[in-house]
Amino acid sequence: MKLELKVPNMACSACGEAITKAIQAIDPAAKVEADPKTKLVSVETQASEAVVTEAITSAGYSITSH
């Protein structure tokens, strides 16, 4: 499943790495692209959207619909 999520408080590449690690903690095979400029996180994963969004919010980031 491919997800595209808007994460408005992702400020820098370190934030993107933190989000990537949070997602890969629940799905080690996930492909994650986090772009702090566009605030978009693209995820290719077998995990459900709810699980992925929970991982991101647990890491301290908010998600908005786009």
N, C-alpha and C positions, 0 to 999 in steps of 0.2 A: 504494500500500500504506500502511496506517495502522499505526503502531507505538506502543506505550505502554511506556516504559521507566522503571524506578525508579532514580534517581541519588541515593543517600543522602548524598553529600558535596557536593551543590549547596546552598550556604548562603545565597546572596543573589541579587538580580536580576542583578548583574554576572556571577555564575556562569552564570545562565541565558543571558545574552547571549553568553558565551564558548562555551557549548554550541551555541547557535543558529548562531554564526559557523562553528564547526567542521563542523556538519552542512551548512550552506549552501556551504561550500567544496567539498564533494563533490557536492552537488546544489543549485545556485543556485535552483531552483524549489521547493525543499522548504518546506512550511509547518511551522513549529516553534512549539510552546507549551511553555515551561518554567516550572514553578511551584515556587519554592523552598519554599513552605509544605508542599505535599504531597509534594515530592521527585519529582514525575512529569514526564516529558518526553514529550509527544505529538508525533509526527512523521508528516506525510503526505508521502511521497517515492516516487520511482521506484527509488531505490537499495535494495539488499538490506539486510536487518537486520544481517548481518555487517559490511557496509561502514559502516553508521550507528554500530553499537556500537564499531567500531574508531576512528571519528572522535572519539567521545565519550571513549573511554579514552586516545586520543592527546593529547587536550586536558587530561588529568590527572584525569579523573573516573572513579569506579567505577560499575558497573551491577550491580544485584541483580535477580533474578527476583521478581515479586510475585504 
